[in-house]
Amino acid sequence: MIVDDEPLERQFIREVVKDVQKIAFISEASNGKEAVKKAFIEKPDIIFMDIKLPVMNGIEASVTIKEGLPYTKIVIISAYDDHLYIKEAFQLGAKNYLLKPVQKEEYRKITDKLVLELDRERMRLNKAEQLTGLAQEMMPYVKLGFIMELLSGTISSLEELQDRSAFLNIERLPEIALVVDIDNFQKLSFQKTELQKQLLKQQILQSINESIQEQRYTFCTPLIGDLFIVFMGFQESELEAKKKAANNLAYKIHRDVLAKRLPLTVSVGIGRVCNPLCIVTSYQEALNSLENRLISGGNQVIHIDDVQPAHSSTWLYPKLIHSELKRSLRIGDRDNCCYYLEILLERITIHHDEQHDLVKNMIMELLLGLSREAISATGSSSLPLEKNYIENWSQEINKITQYSQLKEWLTQKVSELAVYVDESRNQQQAMLFNKAKAYLKSNYSRDISLEDAANHVYLSPSYFCRLFKQCVGQTFKDYLTQLRLTEAKRLMLQPGLSIQDIAKNVGYQDARYFSYVFKKHEGLSPSNYQRKVRV
């Protein structure tokens, strides 16, 4: 948009900038008020704005336009070389301040510059929108991951819990867990297809979400099997008010599912109010309350207080932490093993502080289970860590009297297992790739591929490719090329062999391509290299 009260000046600027690449439309205004009105309709990317205008001056018009169109680039044009005008123009976000008379080249130069800026800004905006869209698509999975970490007890910092909740737009941290379980789902859906089963589960999830939509600070997610968990946060601080709200919501969920007249019923378990960092306890209590269905039947709401005294403690073995520990051991990751082991040991000792023999038995069981994982991961029939190591472990752990000693001893044993797995895997990989290298050395004269070599050692091509570079120190292609070129240089010492013969002998059917590869790596063409070495 060109804004100037002089028609000839507008015409001059139009003629100068109309041919600038990507300028598709040019409008004009003769005063500030008209400029504002047109700007909000046409939304121009660039405005050349004269300061001295009738009705509304250029500064006032620019301020009004910028408020509604913050991304519009405004260039102020003035016959006055006044620093107050200049300062005011830049304060409102003007991109430049031009003094009349303005030369053609100056108009073109600044228009080109602003078009380039607009392109870059739009690219950044598009990328930001794509990332935002991707983040929104990923949000359900991020939320599920967050919930699984809550239930595994791996979030140990209140600050981390608050930050991650804020990212997921969870306004209040959860203090009560409800578990909704479909009664006898396996039996009811035995003859149904997987699609029919998933549709039933989706109907239950939809019903729960409808039930909780008016309950602030509450959200639901499906868990494994036929379970759904509902987390409740609260604004009020009264314990009884929280318990009452949880009971009311549980009965509403139950009633709403019945009202759907689905070919099934649900039971709802309610846990007690707890610290958000320990919400896993409320979840376990909700699960425990549902066990009462074995006696009283399903299709009901059960609070943990109805089946378990309030003073009794709920112990939930941290299965997810245990799983992460086993996974880390199977890949020989000693640091991660020690990290998850520390969390696991802390959970065990906190809940069984005075039960020393029980703790030792649990640790021995843990250690034996990890030993079996190590054996499975390495394919060994035994662990060459110590002779009669199970008997030795039992004797050693019985002598320990302090928690710090127990922690140090267990960490050492698990570290030994992780190191053993790591070394065994490295040895196996070395043997595997020695076999792969031997295959290449015997077959480099043929037209062999990455897939051929991977099949020879029974690995997928992508996995073989990654491991090859890790174990050999070169990519598969570079290693094979080096092997072929080394043999080619040896053959060049022999008389009577042409470059074409040598190329075929080392696996290149096209002598020109062989010459290209040879020169790229050796700095000389094959014929020049041959003459050089035969001198």
Contacts in CASP RR format, 6 or more apart in sequence:
PFRMAT RR
TARGET T0000
AUTHOR 0000-0000-0000
METHOD contacts of the structure
MODEL  1
MIVDDEPLERQFIREVVKDVQKIAFISEASNGKEAVKKAFIEKPDIIFMD
IKLPVMNGIEASVTIKEGLPYTKIVIISAYDDHLYIKEAFQLGAKNYLLK
PVQKEEYRKITDKLVLELDRERMRLNKAEQLTGLAQEMMPYVKLGFIMEL
LSGTISSLEELQDRSAFLNIERLPEIALVVDIDNFQKLSFQKTELQKQLL
KQQILQSINESIQEQRYTFCTPLIGDLFIVFMGFQESELEAKKKAANNLA
YKIHRDVLAKRLPLTVSVGIGRVCNPLCIVTSYQEALNSLENRLISGGNQ
VIHIDDVQPAHSSTWLYPKLIHSELKRSLRIGDRDNCCYYLEILLERITI
HHDEQHDLVKNMIMELLLGLSREAISATGSSSLPLEKNYIENWSQEINKI
TQYSQLKEWLTQKVSELAVYVDESRNQQQAMLFNKAKAYLKSNYSRDISL
EDAANHVYLSPSYFCRLFKQCVGQTFKDYLTQLRLTEAKRLMLQPGLSIQ
DIAKNVGYQDARYFSYVFKKHEGLSPSNYQRKVRV
1 26 0 8 1.000
1 27 0 8 1.000
1 28 0 8 1.000
1 29 0 8 1.000
1 35 0 8 1.000
1 38 0 8 1.000
1 39 0 8 1.000
1 42 0 8 1.000
1 44 0 8 1.000
1 46 0 8 1.000
1 47 0 8 1.000
1 48 0 8 1.000
2 10 0 8 1.000
2 13 0 8 1.000
2 14 0 8 1.000
2 26 0 8 1.000
2 27 0 8 1.000
2 28 0 8 1.000
2 29 0 8 1.000
2 47 0 8 1.000
2 48 0 8 1.000
3 28 0 8 1.000
3 29 0 8 1.000
3 30 0 8 1.000
3 31 0 8 1.000
3 32 0 8 1.000
3 35 0 8 1.000
3 47 0 8 1.000
3 48 0 8 1.000
3 49 0 8 1.000
3 50 0 8 1.000
3 53 0 8 1.000
3 58 0 8 1.000
3 61 0 8 1.000
4 10 0 8 1.000
4 13 0 8 1.000
4 28 0 8 1.000
4 30 0 8 1.000
4 48 0 8 1.000
4 50 0 8 1.000
4 53 0 8 1.000
4 77 0 8 1.000
5 30 0 8 1.000
5 31 0 8 1.000
5 50 0 8 1.000
5 52 0 8 1.000
5 53 0 8 1.000
5 54 0 8 1.000
6 50 0 8 1.000
7 30 0 8 1.000
9 50 0 8 1.000
10 28 0 8 1.000
10 30 0 8 1.000
13 48 0 8 1.000
13 107 0 8 1.000
14 26 0 8 1.000
14 28 0 8 1.000
16 104 0 8 1.000
16 107 0 8 1.000
16 108 0 8 1.000
17 23 0 8 1.000
17 26 0 8 1.000
17 107 0 8 1.000
17 108 0 8 1.000
17 111 0 8 1.000
18 26 0 8 1.000
20 108 0 8 1.000
20 111 0 8 1.000
20 112 0 8 1.000
20 115 0 8 1.000
21 112 0 8 1.000
21 115 0 8 1.000
22 115 0 8 1.000
22 119 0 8 1.000
23 111 0 8 1.000
23 115 0 8 1.000
25 42 0 8 1.000
27 38 0 8 1.000
27 42 0 8 1.000
27 44 0 8 1.000
29 35 0 8 1.000
29 38 0 8 1.000
30 53 0 8 1.000
30 54 0 8 1.000
31 53 0 8 1.000
31 54 0 8 1.000
31 55 0 8 1.000
31 56 0 8 1.000
32 53 0 8 1.000
32 54 0 8 1.000
32 55 0 8 1.000
32 56 0 8 1.000
32 57 0 8 1.000
32 58 0 8 1.000
32 60 0 8 1.000
32 61 0 8 1.000
33 55 0 8 1.000
33 56 0 8 1.000
33 61 0 8 1.000
34 55 0 8 1.000
35 47 0 8 1.000
35 49 0 8 1.000
35 53 0 8 1.000
35 56 0 8 1.000
35 58 0 8 1.000
35 61 0 8 1.000
35 65 0 8 1.000
36 56 0 8 1.000
36 61 0 8 1.000
36 64 0 8 1.000
36 65 0 8 1.000
39 47 0 8 1.000
39 65 0 8 1.000
39 69 0 8 1.000
39 72 0 8 1.000
40 65 0 8 1.000
40 68 0 8 1.000
40 69 0 8 1.000
43 69 0 8 1.000
43 72 0 8 1.000
44 72 0 8 1.000
45 71 0 8 1.000
45 72 0 8 1.000
45 73 0 8 1.000
45 114 0 8 1.000
45 118 0 8 1.000
46 72 0 8 1.000
46 73 0 8 1.000
46 74 0 8 1.000
46 75 0 8 1.000
46 111 0 8 1.000
46 114 0 8 1.000
46 115 0 8 1.000
46 118 0 8 1.000
47 62 0 8 1.000
47 65 0 8 1.000
47 72 0 8 1.000
47 73 0 8 1.000
47 74 0 8 1.000
47 75 0 8 1.000
48 75 0 8 1.000
48 77 0 8 1.000
48 107 0 8 1.000
49 58 0 8 1.000
49 61 0 8 1.000
49 62 0 8 1.000
49 74 0 8 1.000
49 75 0 8 1.000
49 76 0 8 1.000
49 77 0 8 1.000
49 94 0 8 1.000
50 58 0 8 1.000
50 77 0 8 1.000
50 78 0 8 1.000
51 57 0 8 1.000
51 58 0 8 1.000
51 59 0 8 1.000
51 76 0 8 1.000
51 77 0 8 1.000
51 78 0 8 1.000
51 80 0 8 1.000
51 85 0 8 1.000
51 89 0 8 1.000
52 58 0 8 1.000
52 78 0 8 1.000
52 79 0 8 1.000
52 80 0 8 1.000
53 61 0 8 1.000
58 76 0 8 1.000
59 76 0 8 1.000
59 85 0 8 1.000
59 88 0 8 1.000
59 89 0 8 1.000
59 92 0 8 1.000
62 74 0 8 1.000
62 76 0 8 1.000
62 89 0 8 1.000
62 92 0 8 1.000
62 93 0 8 1.000
62 94 0 8 1.000
63 92 0 8 1.000
65 72 0 8 1.000
65 74 0 8 1.000
66 72 0 8 1.000
66 74 0 8 1.000
66 92 0 8 1.000
66 93 0 8 1.000
71 121 0 8 1.000
73 95 0 8 1.000
73 114 0 8 1.000
73 117 0 8 1.000
73 118 0 8 1.000
74 92 0 8 1.000
74 93 0 8 1.000
74 94 0 8 1.000
74 95 0 8 1.000
75 94 0 8 1.000
75 95 0 8 1.000
75 96 0 8 1.000
75 97 0 8 1.000
75 98 0 8 1.000
75 110 0 8 1.000
75 114 0 8 1.000
76 85 0 8 1.000
76 89 0 8 1.000
76 94 0 8 1.000
76 96 0 8 1.000
76 97 0 8 1.000
76 98 0 8 1.000
77 98 0 8 1.000
77 100 0 8 1.000
77 102 0 8 1.000
78 85 0 8 1.000
78 97 0 8 1.000
78 98 0 8 1.000
78 99 0 8 1.000
78 100 0 8 1.000
79 99 0 8 1.000
79 100 0 8 1.000
81 99 0 8 1.000
85 97 0 8 1.000
86 97 0 8 1.000
89 97 0 8 1.000
90 97 0 8 1.000
95 110 0 8 1.000
95 114 0 8 1.000
95 117 0 8 1.000
96 110 0 8 1.000
98 106 0 8 1.000
98 110 0 8 1.000
139 168 0 8 1.000
142 167 0 8 1.000
142 168 0 8 1.000
143 168 0 8 1.000
143 219 0 8 1.000
143 221 0 8 1.000
144 221 0 8 1.000
146 164 0 8 1.000
146 165 0 8 1.000
146 168 0 8 1.000
147 221 0 8 1.000
147 229 0 8 1.000
147 231 0 8 1.000
148 320 0 8 1.000
149 155 0 8 1.000
150 161 0 8 1.000
150 174 0 8 1.000
150 279 0 8 1.000
150 280 0 8 1.000
151 229 0 8 1.000
151 279 0 8 1.000
151 280 0 8 1.000
151 283 0 8 1.000
151 320 0 8 1.000
152 280 0 8 1.000
152 318 0 8 1.000
152 319 0 8 1.000
152 320 0 8 1.000
152 321 0 8 1.000
153 277 0 8 1.000
153 280 0 8 1.000
153 318 0 8 1.000
153 320 0 8 1.000
153 321 0 8 1.000
153 343 0 8 1.000
153 347 0 8 1.000
154 320 0 8 1.000
154 321 0 8 1.000
154 343 0 8 1.000
155 161 0 8 1.000
155 164 0 8 1.000
155 277 0 8 1.000
156 277 0 8 1.000
156 343 0 8 1.000
158 276 0 8 1.000
158 277 0 8 1.000
161 173 0 8 1.000
161 276 0 8 1.000
161 277 0 8 1.000
162 173 0 8 1.000
165 171 0 8 1.000
165 173 0 8 1.000
170 217 0 8 1.000
170 219 0 8 1.000
171 216 0 8 1.000
171 217 0 8 1.000
172 216 0 8 1.000
172 217 0 8 1.000
172 233 0 8 1.000
172 234 0 8 1.000
172 235 0 8 1.000
173 233 0 8 1.000
173 276 0 8 1.000
174 231 0 8 1.000
174 232 0 8 1.000
174 233 0 8 1.000
174 276 0 8 1.000
174 279 0 8 1.000
175 232 0 8 1.000
175 233 0 8 1.000
175 234 0 8 1.000
175 242 0 8 1.000
175 273 0 8 1.000
175 274 0 8 1.000
175 275 0 8 1.000
175 276 0 8 1.000
175 279 0 8 1.000
175 282 0 8 1.000
176 231 0 8 1.000
176 232 0 8 1.000
176 233 0 8 1.000
176 234 0 8 1.000
176 242 0 8 1.000
176 243 0 8 1.000
176 246 0 8 1.000
176 270 0 8 1.000
176 271 0 8 1.000
176 272 0 8 1.000
176 273 0 8 1.000
176 274 0 8 1.000
176 282 0 8 1.000
177 229 0 8 1.000
177 230 0 8 1.000
177 231 0 8 1.000
177 232 0 8 1.000
177 271 0 8 1.000
177 279 0 8 1.000
177 282 0 8 1.000
177 283 0 8 1.000
177 285 0 8 1.000
177 286 0 8 1.000
178 229 0 8 1.000
178 230 0 8 1.000
178 231 0 8 1.000
178 232 0 8 1.000
178 246 0 8 1.000
178 249 0 8 1.000
178 250 0 8 1.000
178 253 0 8 1.000
178 268 0 8 1.000
178 269 0 8 1.000
178 270 0 8 1.000
178 271 0 8 1.000
178 286 0 8 1.000
179 227 0 8 1.000
179 228 0 8 1.000
179 229 0 8 1.000
179 230 0 8 1.000
179 268 0 8 1.000
179 269 0 8 1.000
179 283 0 8 1.000
179 286 0 8 1.000
179 287 0 8 1.000
179 290 0 8 1.000
180 204 0 8 1.000
180 208 0 8 1.000
180 220 0 8 1.000
180 227 0 8 1.000
180 228 0 8 1.000
180 229 0 8 1.000
180 230 0 8 1.000
180 253 0 8 1.000
180 266 0 8 1.000
180 267 0 8 1.000
180 268 0 8 1.000
180 269 0 8 1.000
181 226 0 8 1.000
181 227 0 8 1.000
181 228 0 8 1.000
181 266 0 8 1.000
181 267 0 8 1.000
181 268 0 8 1.000
181 269 0 8 1.000
181 290 0 8 1.000
182 188 0 8 1.000
182 200 0 8 1.000
182 201 0 8 1.000
182 204 0 8 1.000
182 226 0 8 1.000
182 264 0 8 1.000
182 265 0 8 1.000
182 266 0 8 1.000
183 264 0 8 1.000
183 265 0 8 1.000
183 266 0 8 1.000
183 267 0 8 1.000
183 293 0 8 1.000
183 298 0 8 1.000
183 299 0 8 1.000
184 264 0 8 1.000
185 200 0 8 1.000
185 225 0 8 1.000
185 226 0 8 1.000
185 264 0 8 1.000
186 226 0 8 1.000
188 263 0 8 1.000
188 264 0 8 1.000
189 196 0 8 1.000
189 197 0 8 1.000
189 200 0 8 1.000
192 200 0 8 1.000
200 262 0 8 1.000
200 263 0 8 1.000
200 264 0 8 1.000
201 222 0 8 1.000
201 226 0 8 1.000
203 260 0 8 1.000
203 262 0 8 1.000
204 228 0 8 1.000
204 257 0 8 1.000
204 262 0 8 1.000
204 264 0 8 1.000
204 266 0 8 1.000
205 220 0 8 1.000
205 222 0 8 1.000
205 228 0 8 1.000
207 253 0 8 1.000
207 256 0 8 1.000
207 257 0 8 1.000
207 260 0 8 1.000
208 220 0 8 1.000
208 228 0 8 1.000
208 230 0 8 1.000
208 253 0 8 1.000
208 256 0 8 1.000
208 257 0 8 1.000
209 220 0 8 1.000
210 256 0 8 1.000
211 249 0 8 1.000
211 252 0 8 1.000
211 253 0 8 1.000
211 256 0 8 1.000
212 218 0 8 1.000
212 219 0 8 1.000
212 220 0 8 1.000
212 230 0 8 1.000
212 249 0 8 1.000
212 253 0 8 1.000
215 232 0 8 1.000
215 245 0 8 1.000
215 249 0 8 1.000
216 235 0 8 1.000
217 232 0 8 1.000
217 233 0 8 1.000
217 234 0 8 1.000
217 235 0 8 1.000
218 230 0 8 1.000
218 231 0 8 1.000
218 232 0 8 1.000
218 233 0 8 1.000
218 249 0 8 1.000
219 230 0 8 1.000
219 231 0 8 1.000
220 228 0 8 1.000
220 229 0 8 1.000
220 230 0 8 1.000
220 231 0 8 1.000
221 228 0 8 1.000
221 229 0 8 1.000
222 228 0 8 1.000
223 229 0 8 1.000
229 283 0 8 1.000
229 286 0 8 1.000
230 249 0 8 1.000
230 253 0 8 1.000
231 279 0 8 1.000
232 242 0 8 1.000
232 245 0 8 1.000
232 246 0 8 1.000
232 249 0 8 1.000
234 241 0 8 1.000
234 242 0 8 1.000
234 245 0 8 1.000
236 242 0 8 1.000
239 273 0 8 1.000
242 273 0 8 1.000
243 272 0 8 1.000
243 273 0 8 1.000
243 303 0 8 1.000
246 270 0 8 1.000
246 271 0 8 1.000
246 273 0 8 1.000
246 303 0 8 1.000
247 270 0 8 1.000
247 301 0 8 1.000
247 303 0 8 1.000
250 268 0 8 1.000
250 269 0 8 1.000
250 270 0 8 1.000
250 301 0 8 1.000
250 303 0 8 1.000
251 268 0 8 1.000
251 301 0 8 1.000
253 266 0 8 1.000
253 268 0 8 1.000
254 266 0 8 1.000
254 267 0 8 1.000
254 268 0 8 1.000
254 299 0 8 1.000
254 300 0 8 1.000
254 301 0 8 1.000
257 265 0 8 1.000
257 266 0 8 1.000
258 265 0 8 1.000
265 298 0 8 1.000
265 299 0 8 1.000
266 299 0 8 1.000
267 290 0 8 1.000
267 293 0 8 1.000
267 298 0 8 1.000
267 299 0 8 1.000
267 300 0 8 1.000
267 301 0 8 1.000
267 302 0 8 1.000
268 300 0 8 1.000
268 301 0 8 1.000
268 302 0 8 1.000
269 286 0 8 1.000
269 287 0 8 1.000
269 289 0 8 1.000
269 290 0 8 1.000
269 301 0 8 1.000
269 302 0 8 1.000
269 303 0 8 1.000
269 304 0 8 1.000
270 285 0 8 1.000
270 286 0 8 1.000
270 289 0 8 1.000
270 301 0 8 1.000
270 302 0 8 1.000
270 303 0 8 1.000
270 304 0 8 1.000
271 282 0 8 1.000
271 283 0 8 1.000
271 285 0 8 1.000
271 286 0 8 1.000
271 289 0 8 1.000
271 303 0 8 1.000
271 304 0 8 1.000
272 281 0 8 1.000
272 282 0 8 1.000
272 285 0 8 1.000
272 304 0 8 1.000
272 305 0 8 1.000
272 310 0 8 1.000
273 282 0 8 1.000
274 281 0 8 1.000
274 282 0 8 1.000
280 316 0 8 1.000
281 314 0 8 1.000
281 316 0 8 1.000
283 316 0 8 1.000
284 314 0 8 1.000
284 315 0 8 1.000
284 316 0 8 1.000
285 304 0 8 1.000
285 308 0 8 1.000
285 314 0 8 1.000
286 304 0 8 1.000
288 304 0 8 1.000
288 307 0 8 1.000
288 308 0 8 1.000
288 314 0 8 1.000
289 302 0 8 1.000
289 303 0 8 1.000
289 304 0 8 1.000
289 306 0 8 1.000
289 307 0 8 1.000
289 308 0 8 1.000
290 302 0 8 1.000
291 307 0 8 1.000
292 302 0 8 1.000
292 306 0 8 1.000
292 307 0 8 1.000
293 300 0 8 1.000
293 302 0 8 1.000
296 302 0 8 1.000
304 314 0 8 1.000
308 314 0 8 1.000
313 351 0 8 1.000
315 351 0 8 1.000
315 352 0 8 1.000
317 347 0 8 1.000
318 343 0 8 1.000
318 344 0 8 1.000
318 347 0 8 1.000
321 340 0 8 1.000
321 343 0 8 1.000
321 344 0 8 1.000
321 347 0 8 1.000
322 344 0 8 1.000
322 366 0 8 1.000
324 336 0 8 1.000
324 340 0 8 1.000
325 337 0 8 1.000
325 340 0 8 1.000
325 341 0 8 1.000
325 344 0 8 1.000
325 370 0 8 1.000
325 414 0 8 1.000
326 370 0 8 1.000
326 373 0 8 1.000
328 336 0 8 1.000
328 337 0 8 1.000
328 339 0 8 1.000
328 340 0 8 1.000
328 418 0 8 1.000
329 337 0 8 1.000
329 370 0 8 1.000
329 373 0 8 1.000
329 374 0 8 1.000
329 377 0 8 1.000
329 414 0 8 1.000
329 417 0 8 1.000
329 418 0 8 1.000
329 421 0 8 1.000
330 373 0 8 1.000
330 376 0 8 1.000
330 377 0 8 1.000
330 421 0 8 1.000
331 377 0 8 1.000
331 421 0 8 1.000
331 425 0 8 1.000
332 377 0 8 1.000
332 418 0 8 1.000
332 419 0 8 1.000
332 421 0 8 1.000
332 422 0 8 1.000
332 425 0 8 1.000
333 418 0 8 1.000
333 422 0 8 1.000
334 415 0 8 1.000
334 418 0 8 1.000
334 419 0 8 1.000
334 422 0 8 1.000
337 414 0 8 1.000
337 415 0 8 1.000
337 417 0 8 1.000
337 418 0 8 1.000
338 411 0 8 1.000
338 414 0 8 1.000
338 415 0 8 1.000
341 410 0 8 1.000
341 411 0 8 1.000
341 414 0 8 1.000
342 407 0 8 1.000
342 411 0 8 1.000
344 366 0 8 1.000
345 363 0 8 1.000
345 406 0 8 1.000
345 407 0 8 1.000
345 410 0 8 1.000
348 359 0 8 1.000
348 362 0 8 1.000
348 363 0 8 1.000
349 359 0 8 1.000
349 403 0 8 1.000
352 358 0 8 1.000
352 359 0 8 1.000
352 362 0 8 1.000
359 406 0 8 1.000
360 397 0 8 1.000
360 398 0 8 1.000
360 400 0 8 1.000
360 406 0 8 1.000
363 397 0 8 1.000
363 406 0 8 1.000
363 410 0 8 1.000
364 393 0 8 1.000
364 394 0 8 1.000
364 397 0 8 1.000
367 393 0 8 1.000
367 410 0 8 1.000
367 413 0 8 1.000
367 414 0 8 1.000
368 390 0 8 1.000
370 414 0 8 1.000
370 417 0 8 1.000
371 383 0 8 1.000
371 389 0 8 1.000
371 390 0 8 1.000
371 417 0 8 1.000
374 380 0 8 1.000
374 383 0 8 1.000
374 417 0 8 1.000
374 420 0 8 1.000
374 421 0 8 1.000
375 381 0 8 1.000
375 382 0 8 1.000
375 383 0 8 1.000
377 421 0 8 1.000
377 424 0 8 1.000
377 425 0 8 1.000
378 420 0 8 1.000
378 421 0 8 1.000
378 424 0 8 1.000
378 425 0 8 1.000
378 428 0 8 1.000
379 424 0 8 1.000
380 424 0 8 1.000
383 389 0 8 1.000
383 417 0 8 1.000
383 420 0 8 1.000
384 420 0 8 1.000
385 416 0 8 1.000
385 417 0 8 1.000
385 420 0 8 1.000
386 392 0 8 1.000
393 413 0 8 1.000
396 409 0 8 1.000
397 406 0 8 1.000
397 409 0 8 1.000
400 406 0 8 1.000
400 409 0 8 1.000
429 467 0 8 1.000
429 471 0 8 1.000
430 471 0 8 1.000
432 457 0 8 1.000
432 459 0 8 1.000
432 467 0 8 1.000
432 471 0 8 1.000
433 457 0 8 1.000
433 467 0 8 1.000
433 468 0 8 1.000
433 471 0 8 1.000
433 472 0 8 1.000
435 456 0 8 1.000
435 457 0 8 1.000
436 453 0 8 1.000
436 456 0 8 1.000
436 457 0 8 1.000
436 464 0 8 1.000
436 468 0 8 1.000
437 472 0 8 1.000
437 479 0 8 1.000
439 453 0 8 1.000
439 456 0 8 1.000
439 457 0 8 1.000
440 448 0 8 1.000
440 453 0 8 1.000
440 479 0 8 1.000
440 480 0 8 1.000
440 483 0 8 1.000
441 483 0 8 1.000
443 452 0 8 1.000
444 480 0 8 1.000
444 483 0 8 1.000
444 484 0 8 1.000
444 487 0 8 1.000
444 506 0 8 1.000
444 507 0 8 1.000
445 504 0 8 1.000
445 505 0 8 1.000
445 506 0 8 1.000
445 507 0 8 1.000
446 507 0 8 1.000
447 507 0 8 1.000
447 509 0 8 1.000
448 480 0 8 1.000
450 461 0 8 1.000
450 464 0 8 1.000
450 465 0 8 1.000
450 476 0 8 1.000
450 477 0 8 1.000
451 461 0 8 1.000
453 464 0 8 1.000
453 476 0 8 1.000
454 460 0 8 1.000
454 461 0 8 1.000
454 463 0 8 1.000
454 464 0 8 1.000
454 465 0 8 1.000
457 464 0 8 1.000
459 467 0 8 1.000
464 476 0 8 1.000
465 475 0 8 1.000
465 476 0 8 1.000
468 474 0 8 1.000
468 475 0 8 1.000
468 476 0 8 1.000
468 479 0 8 1.000
469 475 0 8 1.000
469 476 0 8 1.000
472 479 0 8 1.000
474 482 0 8 1.000
481 517 0 8 1.000
481 521 0 8 1.000
482 521 0 8 1.000
484 506 0 8 1.000
484 507 0 8 1.000
484 508 0 8 1.000
485 506 0 8 1.000
485 517 0 8 1.000
485 518 0 8 1.000
485 521 0 8 1.000
485 522 0 8 1.000
487 505 0 8 1.000
487 506 0 8 1.000
488 502 0 8 1.000
488 503 0 8 1.000
488 505 0 8 1.000
488 506 0 8 1.000
488 514 0 8 1.000
488 518 0 8 1.000
488 526 0 8 1.000
489 522 0 8 1.000
489 529 0 8 1.000
489 533 0 8 1.000
491 497 0 8 1.000
491 502 0 8 1.000
491 505 0 8 1.000
491 506 0 8 1.000
492 502 0 8 1.000
492 526 0 8 1.000
492 529 0 8 1.000
492 530 0 8 1.000
492 533 0 8 1.000
492 534 0 8 1.000
493 533 0 8 1.000
493 534 0 8 1.000
495 534 0 8 1.000
497 505 0 8 1.000
499 511 0 8 1.000
499 514 0 8 1.000
499 515 0 8 1.000
499 526 0 8 1.000
499 527 0 8 1.000
499 530 0 8 1.000
500 511 0 8 1.000
502 514 0 8 1.000
502 526 0 8 1.000
503 509 0 8 1.000
503 510 0 8 1.000
503 511 0 8 1.000
503 514 0 8 1.000
503 515 0 8 1.000
503 526 0 8 1.000
504 511 0 8 1.000
506 514 0 8 1.000
508 514 0 8 1.000
508 517 0 8 1.000
514 526 0 8 1.000
515 525 0 8 1.000
515 526 0 8 1.000
518 524 0 8 1.000
518 525 0 8 1.000
518 526 0 8 1.000
518 529 0 8 1.000
519 525 0 8 1.000
519 526 0 8 1.000
522 529 0 8 1.000
524 532 0 8 1.000
END
